[in-house]
Amino acid sequence: MSLLELFILAVGLSMDAFAVSICKGLSFRKMSVKNAVIVGLYFGGFQAGMPLLGYLLGMQFQEAIVNIDHWIALILLSIIGLNMIREALNKEDETPPCPAKWEENRDDSPDVKNMLLLAIATSIDALAIGVTFAFLRVQIVPAVTFIGLTTFTLSAIGVKVGNVFGTRYKAKAELFGGAILILMGLKILVEHLFG
């Protein structure tokens, strides 16, 4: 997997975290670098850890399914991508609504329990990507580091975007991310079938 392909995949994976970061940014009364870094660390850390876990699980089954690994990659990436697109197009979003920005007497620091739940929820897709990495024999340490850093950066930016612009870009980010993942799955399949 080339650096460009890894970057495109990392951006696609991070769009859920970016969308939720926009929501978090909307909930902060004042934009703070500290809050943006905290949100970025949660999302980036889980987006790096989940593919590593998926990779370790996928390595256990790699030899058994080596002849169909490209189909598995296509199916996993397409399911994740279609789910992101469905959520972006769905008017009744399944994510919790953004808290009101103007509540009085509210602590602006991110809540640990809430952030853990959000980080896990937005990184479940990355677990499946890790399984795909095992089948494709991707060098996992550079890949998960790159994904984590990309997600950290986009999440921190998402906090700022949400604080300034609100949620108007949330659905577009999820739609974009879903399309990227589906295209990556198709590319893997085409490369395997046609060299």
Secondary structure, 3 states (H helix, E strand, C coil): CCHHHHHHHHHHHHHHHHHHHHHHHHHCCCCCHHHHHHHHHHHHHHHHHHHHHHHHHHHHHCHHHHHHHHHHHHHHHHHHHHHHHHHHHCCCCCCCCCCCCCCCCCCCCCCHHHHHHHHHHHHHHHHHHHHHHHHHCCCHHHHHHHHHHHHHHHHHHHHHHHHHHCCCCHHHHHHHHHHHHHHHHHHHHHHHHHC
